[in-house]
Amino acid sequence: MKSDSAESEPPVHDVVGVGFGPSNLGLAVAVAEHGADRGGPPLSARFVERQERFGWHRGMLLEDATMQISFLKDLVTLRNPASDHSFLSYLHDRDRLADFINYGSAFPTRLEFHDYLEWVAARFAGQVDYGREVTAIEPVAGEPGLLDVRTRTGDGREDMLRTRNVVLATGLVPQLPAGVRTSERVWHSRDLLPGTEVVAASGVRPRRVVVVGAGQSAAEAVDHLHRTFDDAQVCAVFARYGYSPADDSAFANRVFDPDAVDDFFRAPADVKDAILGYHANTNYSVVDPELIEALYRRHYHERVSGRERLVFRNVSRVADAVETAGGVELAVESLIDGAREVLSADLVVYATGYRPSDPCRLLGGLAEHCLRDGAGRLEVRRDYRVATGPGITAGIYVQGATEHTHGLSSTLLSNIAVRSGEITASLAAEVHADRFAVARP
């Protein structure tokens, strides 16, 4: 007969995923397929997501914006081409497979790819606690192999999940210049679509909109705002002389291959830094050449017509920005001679990128058990497990905050399929070893 204390013990999951964006969605698929393939007891997985439903960069789902990676780099294909969770399976289910083939491109629109992700996420809805935020991850007293994941809903209800492993995939955090705060008139590019929809619905016609930044999101914001507010001047401000094209050539794209992760992980620190520097133009502060050409042509045609709505302040920066009752006053400073120009804007969009969220934010006292490298960064093993001291044997895995150990694909979709399989294999090995140890007489 069980004691009351034993009956009150919570169930123990094999893994709890914190966040349910594409990375942990890929993990959910890999865990499910691993169980189906092995025929043994499946891993028990639970996921916690603070959003009320699945969503991935909804604010930038522009109608005609295309993905920058092939559809074959979906959640599963590079790991399991026969999976029924692939983009091709999605197209077949939606009765669009032949149409997509006739479409003649390996790059679906962002809207369509998001619909694919939602389609997969719906299959795992029973394993996800939406509308819950993880507030803390704590060790279980006397049990170094177990962790408690504490959660809270928007109305303050608290709960706890007990697990042998956690996988932290909390995504990217919008990055803004020091001192900048978002408001009704000042946005980060992640809020581009909802923001423009609110302004358009209000009937207000902006006279000038300023976009700060030189990357893909900035160029897309310029394009979208110029077409949405057809009476407004759209002014792009960036430190470069012009938009730089993304290098998506075949050889450069090898930096995102699964084998490149092995190479990067084994490389000396100075070689890692060199690789990140050499190939930053595959991902950071660069723009698709087709969009660059389209914006330049539009700008040139406006100059010919004498009605110039698309303007550029290159080799410049926003030195100061002050919100007033009527808008935002920006001091735009030339980096060449320091000359300043004051621009009055109705809206300002900062397309200034993202940074990985800090995985240690949720770990509290557990962070003291996580080992660090010489630069103070988390020491992450090849299987994406954080190296910990002897006091903690539970697994802490991270997805996203591993560029310093695993390379440029760490925060991108490119390697989700393979990475999910590697983490799942690591989880399974640890969990099955624990079960075998418990089962031995």
HUZI-V344685 format. One record per helix or strand. SS is the DSSP state (H for helix, E for strand). FROM is the first residue (numbers start at 0). LEN is the number of residues. If there is no record, write none. Layout:
BEGIN
SS;FROM;LEN
SS;FROM;LEN
END
This chain:
BEGIN
H;3;5
E;11;2
E;14;4
H;21;17
E;44;5
H;57;3
E;65;1
H;86;7
H;96;7
E;108;1
H;109;13
H;124;3
E;127;3
E;131;9
E;142;11
E;157;6
E;164;4
E;171;3
E;185;3
H;188;14
E;207;5
H;215;13
E;232;5
E;244;1
H;251;5
H;257;9
H;268;10
H;279;3
E;286;1
H;288;17
E;309;4
E;315;9
E;326;8
E;339;6
E;346;4
E;353;3
H;358;4
H;363;6
E;369;1
E;371;1
E;377;1
E;379;1
E;384;2
E;387;1
E;394;4
H;402;4
H;407;4
H;415;24
END
